[in-house]
Amino acid sequence: MNGKINKGDNLKIMKKIQDNYVDSCISDFPYWLEFMGKYWDKGSPYEWTLPRAKELYRIIKPGGYVLIFGHPKTNHRMKCAFEDVGFQIVDEIDWLYMTGFPKNQDIGKLFDKRAGVEREIIGFVPTSKGIRPDSHNLIGDKWEHKGHPITVPTTELAKQWDGWKTAGLKPAKEPITIFQKPLEGTYCDNIEKYGCGGMNIDACRIPTDDKLVRPSIQRFDNEVYGKGLGAGIQVEPEGRFPMNIITLDESIWFSKYANPFPQWTDQELSKKTQTKEKTLTDGTKNTHPTVKPVELIKWLIKLVTPKDGVTIDIAAGSCTHGVACEELNKEGYSLKWCNIEMDEDEKGNSLGYIDIGKKRLMQLFNT
Ligand SMILES: C[S@@+](CC[C@H](N)C(=O)[O-])C[C@H]1O[C@@H](n2cnc3c(N)ncnc32)[C@H](O)[C@@H]1O
């Protein structure tokens, strides 16, 4: 294995890393929304990020990239902290996943609740198994079907505001901000000195069945044009230029966009994004609530990290970044990686994330 998992506060651990050592950081920070009541998801995005961004600025090489997952509600504060310590914002990728659930409350129901009145039940929302024939029948004093009840408004205000919801839409994307530490001199100067600064576009091209042609002048000897001169068409072999939206879900890609992961069918995709990360080969569950797809992290690493570069994740959770690096190393990369994870609840008890991460890495070497 070409990497290390470090347990502890990322701020303290980063202080042990030398200046200008790391080529890239890909991290899924807390979103500071107290997700599932998690202690590590509390706090203020700007105050949490500022000292960490400062340390990242010190350890990242000039021209190196930092990619941070964010939430539309808190992302801007995290971005300000990176900008304030000197990073430049290069772009923002939208990772589309489409499987989120809307969390809105029904305003009509809120009015009825406030008035303390019952709402009449007129049916039940069908379950994934479909509507049962008895779903609307009362058996004794109980509804036979335990689905979500469909009710009608009772009070005048509830009738008036029926269909209105509290703020927000169905979550279907997560932004990933791309920061860059400023270059020293030109791209050429910087890359020659530090070995990083560019984006590996060709390694991240989006495969497509469309015939892509890029008109260009090719120099070759030609009877008509003479020595070293000639017109030609160059075909791009590796696919489309990567966009600043990405998805693993084939069903989202209309015919004009190619699926970036065409080796997977729809069914395999849902297995890859849900089962592969969530269940280990020995049946152990990955209990981390915000696991990211390995394939997505691999694609991000490839985009901004030299093949033999040093890459870090300072909020590693169940070590998806480490797993992605080791999978890439099996595919011909020689990445060195470091994962930092606090792995603690508010009482200092282990959450088991690092143990899960270690197991995920071990299973890679046993397959
Ligand atoms: C959003 S999760 C990352 C999940 C990860 N992408 C995965 O696939 O498993 C963020 C992680 O950051 C960790 N964390 C929060 N504050 C930290 C700190 N100060 N130092 C190290 N890790 C921290 C949390 O324990 C949590 O596991």
The ligand as a MOL file (V3000), in Angstrom:
LIG
                    3D

  0  0  0     0  0            999 V3000
M  V30 BEGIN CTAB
M  V30 COUNTS 27 29 0 0 0
M  V30 BEGIN ATOM
M  V30 1 C -18.4320 14.2390 4.8580 0
M  V30 2 S -17.4740 13.1260 5.7610 0 CHG=1
M  V30 3 C -16.4260 12.3680 4.5610 0
M  V30 4 C -16.9160 11.0250 4.0520 0
M  V30 5 C -16.0380 10.4010 2.9880 0
M  V30 6 N -16.1290 11.1490 1.7500 0
M  V30 7 C -16.3640 8.9370 2.6950 0
M  V30 8 O -16.5930 8.6030 1.5160 0
M  V30 9 O -16.4040 8.1250 3.6290 0 CHG=-1
M  V30 10 C -16.4420 14.2040 6.6430 0
M  V30 11 C -15.5440 13.5390 7.6440 0
M  V30 12 O -14.6850 14.5330 8.2200 0
M  V30 13 C -14.3520 14.1190 9.5190 0
M  V30 14 N -13.8630 15.2940 10.2650 0
M  V30 15 C -14.5980 16.3450 10.7230 0
M  V30 16 N -13.8050 17.2190 11.3700 0
M  V30 17 C -12.5340 16.7240 11.2880 0
M  V30 18 C -11.2710 17.1860 11.7660 0
M  V30 19 N -11.1490 18.3280 12.4400 0
M  V30 20 N -10.1760 16.4350 11.5190 0
M  V30 21 C -10.2860 15.2480 10.8340 0
M  V30 22 N -11.4590 14.7620 10.3590 0
M  V30 23 C -12.5740 15.4930 10.5840 0
M  V30 24 C -15.6390 13.5410 10.0670 0
M  V30 25 O -15.4060 12.6420 11.1330 0
M  V30 26 C -16.2410 12.8830 8.8140 0
M  V30 27 O -16.0110 11.4920 8.8080 0
M  V30 END ATOM
M  V30 BEGIN BOND
M  V30 1 1 1 2
M  V30 2 1 2 3
M  V30 3 1 2 10
M  V30 4 1 3 4
M  V30 5 1 4 5
M  V30 6 1 5 6
M  V30 7 1 5 7
M  V30 8 2 7 8
M  V30 9 1 7 9
M  V30 10 1 10 11
M  V30 11 1 11 12
M  V30 12 1 11 26
M  V30 13 1 12 13
M  V30 14 1 13 14
M  V30 15 1 13 24
M  V30 16 1 14 15
M  V30 17 1 14 23
M  V30 18 2 15 16
M  V30 19 1 16 17
M  V30 20 1 17 18
M  V30 21 2 17 23
M  V30 22 1 18 19
M  V30 23 2 18 20
M  V30 24 1 20 21
M  V30 25 2 21 22
M  V30 26 1 22 23
M  V30 27 1 24 25
M  V30 28 1 24 26
M  V30 29 1 26 27
M  V30 END BOND
M  V30 END CTAB
M  END
